[in-house]
Amino acid sequence: MMMAQKKVLFIIGAGHCGSSLLALILGSHSHCFSAGELSNLPNRYRKGLYIDCVNCNSEFWDSTFGESGLKQLSIGLGDTRATPYIPLKLEKAVREFLGQDRIFRPYSVLLSNVRKDVLIDASKYYLWVDRKTQTKEFTSGAVRPYLLHLMRDGRAVVNSYLRKYPDKDISEFTQEWMEKTKQRQAFYNTFDRGEKIQVAYEALASDPQTIVTEICQFLGIEFAPDMLNYWKYPHHDISGNDGTYSLVRRYNQQQALAKIEQTHGDYYKKMDLGIRLDLRWKTELSPEKLEAFNRVAGKFNQAYAWE
């Protein structure tokens, strides 16, 4: 049975907060479609890059939307002019008056074409969510926004960045994580355009059935136990965490990207398919780096710490 009102779940959080994992799990539900980091579609389209980052050779986006459809999605999501030399604000007003503003309703178009009720947008940036939920598409009630703040222990987030950029200063990463987390939390606290929920990555990875059931209830859909076996289902996320995607690729007998082993060693190669709590920061952060982290953000991290 189809739900009357279409919904978009926006996931906000720090980089490496587990948003790709959550998006894949939710995208395995029969009522949901995960687009991954949807904010990257315009840039990937303009540069001629493949759109599907889970299955690099997939023709899903081309076959579902076509070249003209992808171009229109890129314009709508990028909030750029469809007609050269006409100011964007004027073009939107004229198209709305003429009833031809579909190009500026990209979420509605996405939901219609993939034939789902709930779209998962794991772009993570709160400013993206702020801009999108102020558009006519959402303010008119055509699509209902839902906000999920995915939190993670700052030590794990900073360690993930250091794994990728080992020569960087941990104090700088820590300061940046703390400031952006403050901004995200403030946005979440004042968000009043739809329903909202906060989830800890560690709770999700430790007890996925309980947490995903709560999220499903939040979205008004029935929990389906097999959605936890997300690697079994087709996914077409635009971009996200390549490590998490590598598990889906392995199940589909596709070769993992070389950069996965360069950054993570054999971590994902040795990992069995399933949802596992990643606490590598406990062994990878030296006492000196932990001390540097605590000096900058130890007190602030108490609200996000997972011991």
SEDOPA-567595 format. One record per residue (C-alpha): residue number from 1; x, y, z. Coordinates in nm, 4 decimals, padded with zeros to 6 digits. Each point is the difference from the previous one (the first is absolute). Example, Ala and Ser with C-alpha at 12.3 -4.5 7.8 and 13.67 -1.06 7.14 Angstrom:
2
site num=1; u=01.2300; v=-00.4500; w=00.7800
site num=2; u=00.1370; v=00.3440; w=-00.0660
end
This chain:
307
site num=1; u=00.0000; v=00.0000; w=00.0000
site num=2; u=00.1481; v=00.3350; w=-00.1097
site num=3; u=00.0201; v=00.2873; w=00.2433
site num=4; u=-00.1849; v=00.3185; w=-00.0946
site num=5; u=00.2814; v=00.2465; w=00.0601
site num=6; u=00.3519; v=-00.0470; w=-00.1317
site num=7; u=00.2841; v=00.0420; w=00.2481
site num=8; u=00.3676; v=00.0901; w=-00.0096
site num=9; u=00.2270; v=-00.1055; w=00.2847
site num=10; u=00.2985; v=00.2331; w=00.0231
site num=11; u=00.2948; v=-00.1461; w=00.1907
site num=12; u=00.2402; v=00.2540; w=00.1473
site num=13; u=00.3243; v=-00.0794; w=00.1779
site num=14; u=00.3772; v=00.0227; w=-00.0139
site num=15; u=00.1968; v=-00.1692; w=-00.2737
site num=16; u=00.0606; v=-00.3664; w=00.0922
site num=17; u=-00.3005; v=-00.0024; w=00.2360
site num=18; u=-00.1521; v=-00.3174; w=-00.1478
site num=19; u=-00.2514; v=00.1731; w=-00.2277
site num=20; u=00.0736; v=-00.2299; w=-00.2974
site num=21; u=-00.0687; v=-00.3070; w=00.2126
site num=22; u=-00.3298; v=00.1409; w=00.1254
site num=23; u=-00.1036; v=00.1147; w=-00.3486
site num=24; u=00.0657; v=-00.3470; w=-00.1440
site num=25; u=-00.1990; v=-00.1672; w=00.2790
site num=26; u=-00.2981; v=00.2313; w=-00.0471
site num=27; u=00.0323; v=-00.0201; w=-00.3777
site num=28; u=-00.0544; v=-00.3758; w=00.0297
site num=29; u=-00.3592; v=00.0572; w=00.1123
site num=30; u=-00.2633; v=-00.0540; w=-00.2671
site num=31; u=-00.1439; v=00.3500; w=00.0547
site num=32; u=00.3367; v=00.1811; w=-00.0037
site num=33; u=00.2661; v=00.1063; w=-00.2478
site num=34; u=00.3454; v=00.1136; w=00.1087
site num=35; u=00.1679; v=00.2590; w=-00.2203
site num=36; u=00.3032; v=00.0230; w=00.2281
site num=37; u=00.1627; v=00.3437; w=-00.0071
site num=38; u=-00.2480; v=00.1567; w=-00.2382
site num=39; u=00.1694; v=00.3405; w=00.0181
site num=40; u=00.2833; v=-00.1409; w=-00.2142
site num=41; u=-00.2205; v=-00.0842; w=-00.2985
site num=42; u=00.0262; v=00.3414; w=-00.1745
site num=43; u=00.3788; v=00.0048; w=00.0217
site num=44; u=00.0393; v=-00.3622; w=-00.1113
site num=45; u=-00.2359; v=00.0597; w=-00.2912
site num=46; u=00.1816; v=00.3161; w=-00.1150
site num=47; u=00.3369; v=-00.1764; w=00.0123
site num=48; u=-00.1297; v=-00.3020; w=-00.1895
site num=49; u=00.0758; v=-00.2387; w=00.2869
site num=50; u=-00.1990; v=-00.3167; w=00.0606
site num=51; u=-00.3001; v=00.0715; w=00.2207
site num=52; u=-00.0334; v=-00.3381; w=00.1724
site num=53; u=00.2867; v=-00.0396; w=00.2499
site num=54; u=-00.1115; v=-00.3362; w=00.1390
site num=55; u=-00.0056; v=-00.1690; w=-00.3413
site num=56; u=00.2310; v=00.2060; w=-00.2183
site num=57; u=-00.1131; v=-00.1677; w=-00.3235
site num=58; u=-00.3720; v=00.0204; w=00.0769
site num=59; u=-00.2312; v=00.1652; w=-00.2519
site num=60; u=-00.2737; v=00.0546; w=00.2590
site num=61; u=00.0075; v=00.3810; w=-00.0001
site num=62; u=00.0237; v=00.0245; w=-00.3794
site num=63; u=-00.2780; v=-00.2508; w=-00.0616
site num=64; u=-00.2269; v=00.1457; w=00.2705
site num=65; u=00.0379; v=00.3685; w=-00.0867
site num=66; u=00.1690; v=00.0211; w=-00.3388
site num=67; u=00.2492; v=00.2678; w=-00.1005
site num=68; u=-00.2552; v=00.2818; w=00.0069
site num=69; u=-00.1381; v=-00.1181; w=00.3332
site num=70; u=00.3433; v=-00.0068; w=00.1614
site num=71; u=00.0713; v=00.3467; w=-00.1347
site num=72; u=-00.3243; v=00.1281; w=00.1503
site num=73; u=00.0776; v=-00.1676; w=00.3341
site num=74; u=00.3410; v=00.1645; w=-00.0044
site num=75; u=-00.1590; v=00.3401; w=-00.0620
site num=76; u=-00.2702; v=-00.0466; w=00.2622
site num=77; u=00.2285; v=-00.1323; w=00.2718
site num=78; u=00.2749; v=00.2494; w=-00.0853
site num=79; u=-00.2561; v=00.2826; w=00.0046
site num=80; u=00.1357; v=00.1430; w=-00.3247
site num=81; u=-00.1740; v=00.1634; w=-00.2967
site num=82; u=-00.1681; v=-00.2281; w=-00.2496
site num=83; u=-00.0220; v=00.2812; w=-00.2553
site num=84; u=00.3160; v=00.2062; w=-00.0640
site num=85; u=-00.0155; v=00.3761; w=00.0553
site num=86; u=-00.3234; v=-00.0119; w=00.2020
site num=87; u=00.0478; v=00.0710; w=00.3733
site num=88; u=-00.0671; v=-00.3109; w=00.2069
site num=89; u=-00.2568; v=00.1656; w=00.2272
site num=90; u=-00.1958; v=00.1307; w=-00.2996
site num=91; u=00.0176; v=-00.3337; w=-00.1792
site num=92; u=-00.1362; v=-00.1829; w=00.3046
site num=93; u=-00.2876; v=00.2470; w=00.0329
site num=94; u=-00.0942; v=-00.0253; w=-00.3686
site num=95; u=00.0239; v=-00.3787; w=-00.0071
site num=96; u=-00.2113; v=-00.0253; w=00.3146
site num=97; u=-00.2637; v=00.2310; w=-00.1495
site num=98; u=-00.0096; v=-00.2100; w=-00.3176
site num=99; u=-00.0004; v=-00.3278; w=00.1933
site num=100; u=00.3302; v=-00.1010; w=-00.1565
site num=101; u=00.2208; v=00.0026; w=00.3080
site num=102; u=00.0565; v=-00.3766; w=00.0174
site num=103; u=00.3707; v=00.0545; w=-00.0617
site num=104; u=00.0204; v=00.1849; w=00.3336
site num=105; u=-00.1695; v=-00.2868; w=00.1869
site num=106; u=00.2839; v=-00.2559; w=-00.0221
site num=107; u=-00.0996; v=-00.2047; w=00.3053
site num=108; u=-00.3514; v=-00.0494; w=-00.1347
site num=109; u=00.1460; v=-00.1040; w=-00.3358
site num=110; u=00.2373; v=-00.2455; w=00.1659
site num=111; u=-00.2725; v=-00.1586; w=00.2096
site num=112; u=-00.2305; v=-00.0276; w=-00.2993
site num=113; u=00.2602; v=-00.1603; w=-00.2260
site num=114; u=00.1291; v=-00.2539; w=00.2521
site num=115; u=-00.3593; v=-00.0690; w=00.1129
site num=116; u=00.0724; v=00.0161; w=00.3713
site num=117; u=-00.1598; v=00.1832; w=00.2922
site num=118; u=00.3116; v=00.0999; w=00.1939
site num=119; u=00.3226; v=00.1426; w=-00.1438
site num=120; u=00.3178; v=-00.0171; w=00.2087
site num=121; u=00.2323; v=00.2977; w=-00.0526
site num=122; u=00.3229; v=-00.0584; w=00.1929
site num=123; u=00.1739; v=00.3194; w=-00.1132
site num=124; u=00.0856; v=00.0708; w=00.3675
site num=125; u=00.0371; v=00.3796; w=-00.0364
site num=126; u=-00.2511; v=00.1923; w=00.2071
site num=127; u=00.0250; v=00.3027; w=-00.2324
site num=128; u=-00.1146; v=-00.2225; w=-00.2889
site num=129; u=-00.2993; v=-00.1124; w=00.2048
site num=130; u=-00.0732; v=00.3588; w=00.1015
site num=131; u=-00.0097; v=00.1177; w=-00.3622
site num=132; u=-00.1992; v=-00.2939; w=-00.1342
site num=133; u=-00.2693; v=00.0020; w=00.2684
site num=134; u=-00.0684; v=00.3685; w=-00.0714
site num=135; u=-00.0860; v=-00.0664; w=-00.3652
site num=136; u=-00.3580; v=00.0031; w=-00.1285
site num=137; u=00.0093; v=-00.3760; w=-00.0374
site num=138; u=00.0125; v=-00.0410; w=00.3780
site num=139; u=-00.1761; v=00.3135; w=00.1220
site num=140; u=-00.3039; v=-00.0827; w=-00.2153
site num=141; u=-00.0354; v=-00.3369; w=00.1732
site num=142; u=00.0576; v=-00.1986; w=-00.3199
site num=143; u=00.2840; v=-00.1808; w=00.1767
site num=144; u=00.0446; v=-00.0359; w=00.3752
site num=145; u=00.3535; v=00.0463; w=00.1417
site num=146; u=00.1357; v=-00.2221; w=00.2773
site num=147; u=00.3315; v=00.0738; w=00.1702
site num=148; u=00.2338; v=-00.2566; w=00.1556
site num=149; u=00.3126; v=00.1145; w=00.1821
site num=150; u=00.2481; v=-00.2878; w=-00.0015
site num=151; u=00.2540; v=00.0515; w=00.2769
site num=152; u=00.3315; v=-00.1744; w=00.0609
site num=153; u=00.2766; v=00.0147; w=00.2585
site num=154; u=00.2336; v=00.2801; w=-00.1082
site num=155; u=00.3037; v=-00.2201; w=00.0554
site num=156; u=-00.1268; v=-00.2455; w=-00.2616
site num=157; u=-00.0755; v=00.2786; w=-00.2482
site num=158; u=00.3398; v=00.1644; w=00.0424
site num=159; u=00.1776; v=-00.3340; w=-00.0223
site num=160; u=-00.1756; v=-00.0738; w=-00.3302
site num=161; u=00.1222; v=00.3292; w=-00.1435
site num=162; u=00.3533; v=-00.0703; w=00.1229
site num=163; u=-00.0091; v=-00.3412; w=-00.1653
site num=164; u=-00.0697; v=00.1759; w=-00.3270
site num=165; u=00.2335; v=00.2944; w=00.0621
site num=166; u=00.2711; v=-00.1350; w=00.2354
site num=167; u=00.2246; v=00.3061; w=-00.0299
site num=168; u=-00.2630; v=00.2440; w=00.1241
site num=169; u=-00.0035; v=00.1469; w=00.3504
site num=170; u=-00.2516; v=-00.1707; w=00.2296
site num=171; u=-00.0627; v=00.3246; w=00.1881
site num=172; u=-00.1236; v=00.1661; w=-00.3205
site num=173; u=-00.2284; v=-00.2925; w=-00.0849
site num=174; u=-00.1324; v=-00.0012; w=00.3555
site num=175; u=-00.0708; v=00.3733; w=00.0030
site num=176; u=-00.1756; v=-00.0234; w=-00.3365
site num=177; u=-00.2121; v=-00.2958; w=00.1128
site num=178; u=-00.1004; v=00.1806; w=00.3196
site num=179; u=-00.0989; v=00.3250; w=-00.1729
site num=180; u=-00.1997; v=-00.1721; w=-00.2744
site num=181; u=-00.1706; v=-00.2253; w=00.2544
site num=182; u=-00.1087; v=00.3061; w=00.1978
site num=183; u=-00.1492; v=00.1496; w=-00.3172
site num=184; u=-00.1764; v=-00.3252; w=-00.0921
site num=185; u=-00.1410; v=-00.0399; w=00.3488
site num=186; u=-00.1272; v=00.3582; w=00.0012
site num=187; u=-00.1705; v=-00.0579; w=-00.3358
site num=188; u=-00.1598; v=-00.3204; w=00.1258
site num=189; u=-00.1195; v=00.1655; w=00.3204
site num=190; u=-00.1777; v=00.2784; w=-00.1908
site num=191; u=-00.1286; v=-00.2088; w=-00.2945
site num=192; u=-00.3785; v=00.0381; w=-00.0109
site num=193; u=-00.0906; v=-00.0838; w=-00.3621
site num=194; u=-00.0662; v=-00.3688; w=00.0590
site num=195; u=00.0556; v=-00.2933; w=00.2331
site num=196; u=00.3458; v=-00.0591; w=00.1462
site num=197; u=00.1962; v=-00.2667; w=00.1856
site num=198; u=00.3544; v=-00.0477; w=00.1329
site num=199; u=00.1844; v=-00.3321; w=-00.0285
site num=200; u=00.3463; v=-00.1066; w=00.1172
site num=201; u=00.1995; v=-00.2002; w=-00.2545
site num=202; u=00.1325; v=-00.2216; w=00.2772
site num=203; u=-00.3528; v=-00.0859; w=00.1146
site num=204; u=-00.0985; v=-00.0773; w=-00.3597
site num=205; u=00.2985; v=-00.2296; w=-00.0539
site num=206; u=-00.0352; v=-00.1689; w=00.3412
site num=207; u=-00.3752; v=-00.0658; w=-00.0143
site num=208; u=-00.1118; v=00.0587; w=-00.3592
site num=209; u=-00.3381; v=-00.1685; w=00.0322
site num=210; u=-00.1136; v=00.2234; w=00.2878
site num=211; u=00.1322; v=00.3228; w=-00.1515
site num=212; u=-00.1209; v=-00.0668; w=-00.3553
site num=213; u=-00.3418; v=-00.0966; w=00.1382
site num=214; u=-00.0150; v=00.3382; w=00.1756
site num=215; u=00.0971; v=00.1803; w=-00.3218
site num=216; u=-00.2640; v=-00.1903; w=-00.1966
site num=217; u=-00.2631; v=00.0999; w=00.2562
site num=218; u=00.1237; v=00.3575; w=-00.0285
site num=219; u=-00.0522; v=-00.0171; w=-00.3795
site num=220; u=-00.3358; v=-00.1721; w=00.0293
site num=221; u=00.1077; v=-00.3209; w=-00.1725
site num=222; u=00.0054; v=-00.3559; w=00.1300
site num=223; u=00.3375; v=-00.1447; w=00.0995
site num=224; u=00.1091; v=-00.2854; w=-00.2279
site num=225; u=00.2670; v=-00.2198; w=00.1675
site num=226; u=00.1741; v=-00.0885; w=-00.3263
site num=227; u=00.0844; v=00.3649; w=-00.0676
site num=228; u=00.2883; v=-00.0513; w=00.2437
site num=229; u=00.1505; v=-00.2273; w=-00.2666
site num=230; u=00.0447; v=00.3093; w=-00.2163
site num=231; u=00.2723; v=-00.1506; w=-00.2206
site num=232; u=-00.2566; v=-00.2316; w=-00.1588
site num=233; u=-00.1971; v=00.2840; w=-00.1550
site num=234; u=00.0657; v=00.2172; w=-00.3073
site num=235; u=00.1361; v=00.3428; w=00.0915
site num=236; u=00.0758; v=00.3022; w=-00.2154
site num=237; u=00.1397; v=00.2609; w=00.2384
site num=238; u=00.1603; v=00.2975; w=-00.1721
site num=239; u=00.2908; v=00.0177; w=00.2426
site num=240; u=00.0916; v=-00.0985; w=00.3532
site num=241; u=00.2435; v=-00.2203; w=00.1902
site num=242; u=00.1958; v=-00.2270; w=-00.2338
site num=243; u=00.0893; v=-00.2357; w=00.2839
site num=244; u=-00.3655; v=-00.0712; w=00.0733
site num=245; u=-00.0747; v=-00.0247; w=-00.3715
site num=246; u=00.2795; v=-00.2561; w=-00.0377
site num=247; u=-00.2057; v=-00.2508; w=00.2019
site num=248; u=-00.2865; v=00.0326; w=-00.2483
site num=249; u=00.2463; v=-00.0372; w=-00.2867
site num=250; u=00.1474; v=-00.3111; w=00.1574
site num=251; u=-00.3420; v=-00.1609; w=00.0351
site num=252; u=-00.0646; v=00.0769; w=-00.3677
site num=253; u=00.3433; v=-00.1429; w=-00.0868
site num=254; u=00.1286; v=00.3360; w=-00.1201
site num=255; u=00.3568; v=00.1088; w=00.0495
site num=256; u=00.0680; v=00.2413; w=00.2849
site num=257; u=00.1584; v=00.3359; w=-00.0789
site num=258; u=00.3784; v=00.0079; w=00.0477
site num=259; u=-00.0201; v=00.3040; w=00.2279
site num=260; u=-00.1919; v=-00.2037; w=00.2602
site num=261; u=00.3036; v=-00.2131; w=00.0802
site num=262; u=00.2304; v=00.3022; w=-00.0160
site num=263; u=-00.2002; v=00.1773; w=00.2717
site num=264; u=-00.1381; v=-00.2875; w=00.2077
site num=265; u=00.2461; v=-00.2837; w=-00.0575
site num=266; u=-00.1797; v=-00.3353; w=00.0150
site num=267; u=-00.2700; v=00.1205; w=00.2428
site num=268; u=-00.2890; v=-00.0301; w=-00.2466
site num=269; u=00.1500; v=-00.3016; w=-00.1737
site num=270; u=00.0034; v=-00.1970; w=00.3269
site num=271; u=-00.3355; v=00.1314; w=00.1196
site num=272; u=-00.2925; v=-00.2386; w=-00.0354
site num=273; u=-00.3211; v=00.1328; w=-00.1496
site num=274; u=-00.2059; v=00.1504; w=00.2765
site num=275; u=-00.0373; v=00.3090; w=00.2155
site num=276; u=00.3028; v=00.0399; w=00.2250
site num=277; u=00.0909; v=00.2711; w=00.2492
site num=278; u=00.3184; v=00.1734; w=-00.1162
site num=279; u=00.2116; v=00.1012; w=00.3002
site num=280; u=00.3362; v=00.0073; w=-00.1744
site num=281; u=00.0801; v=00.3327; w=00.1608
site num=282; u=00.0685; v=-00.1836; w=00.3269
site num=283; u=00.3008; v=-00.1781; w=-00.1501
site num=284; u=00.1020; v=00.2445; w=-00.2721
site num=285; u=00.0146; v=00.3254; w=00.1983
site num=286; u=00.3247; v=00.0229; w=00.1962
site num=287; u=-00.0040; v=00.1292; w=00.3606
site num=288; u=00.1548; v=00.3230; w=-00.1280
site num=289; u=-00.2752; v=00.0502; w=-00.2559
site num=290; u=-00.2705; v=-00.0840; w=00.2507
site num=291; u=00.1478; v=00.2565; w=00.2344
site num=292; u=-00.0017; v=00.2582; w=-00.2811
site num=293; u=-00.3646; v=-00.0803; w=-00.0759
site num=294; u=-00.1039; v=00.0270; w=00.3646
site num=295; u=00.1860; v=00.3253; w=00.0404
site num=296; u=-00.2102; v=00.1577; w=-00.2765
site num=297; u=-00.3357; v=-00.1764; w=00.0266
site num=298; u=00.0042; v=-00.2465; w=00.2892
site num=299; u=-00.2712; v=00.1756; w=00.1972
site num=300; u=-00.2115; v=00.0747; w=-00.3070
site num=301; u=00.0217; v=-00.3634; w=-00.1184
site num=302; u=-00.1568; v=-00.1309; w=00.3224
site num=303; u=-00.3449; v=00.0392; w=-00.1579
site num=304; u=00.1063; v=-00.2214; w=-00.2941
site num=305; u=00.2509; v=-00.2355; w=00.1632
site num=306; u=-00.0552; v=-00.3764; w=-00.0174
site num=307; u=00.1946; v=-00.1985; w=00.2581
end
